[in-house]
């Protein structure tokens, strides 16, 4: 099978073509695993964290990719949840202990980091971590829901907001443009305020119904109960804190932060940013239950992910564009050939 593999970690500036196209044997599903013939795979910011070594794969080479959509083509021994021909998706959780907090477990293993993922024509995964894709979504629409959407769903829940309380989003890319649609459904009376450096992102936020969109450093017109940060930087963390109301919470939805602007943390002021029980909470990984619940919810709304497609062999260019921030919505790699998609 064709696969794009990562052989060496390092800064993208030093190795702008980090992935190589190779031929690998089609994997064999083990006990309770399914073999998936991959149709599409979304491109996520966490791939950059893996490539650049902020959350490095424990062994190389590895096939990246954790927003995988495809068809089950073979069942390992003992599989009961899926049948050949089922359309399924795989997200960031490749395997864990199945507990309520399996995202925090030492047994948590990530798709495309701790095991081969979706930048290839086939992958295997335990049946518990392959999720049925609701019919309403095309393969391309479903891909960003599996990580950007699902982790956004978890982040929104961790804000603890109730309907009517004002919500902020800082950064407006692959995840936030899905979260705003989810927030409008779950909290219809909560105004959403968006902070973004890029004018096009602010415009996109207004098109999707945010009541206000300003630069990362601006003061929002009212204090916010919670803000979700989906940026890779530190400045938005500090800037968001001043916009929280007493008891407000910043939820940081990023697996790793980059160190480029880390000195901005010195601007964190106890009185203005943290006093009055303001708090900062991270979102770690995802549970299988989050993904299953979110896919069902997303289908009832229905959420409309914005995406651009490119071919699997163009993954390096897609990653570079993501690093440069020149993507509106999400990027999805087309893996299967056209005649496979009938
Ligand atoms: Zn992701």
Boltz pocket constraint, residues with backbone or C-beta under 6 A from the ligand:
constraints:
  - pocket:
      binder: B
      contacts: [[A, 44], [A, 45], [A, 46], [A, 66], [A, 92], [A, 147], [A, 148]]
      max_distance: 6.0
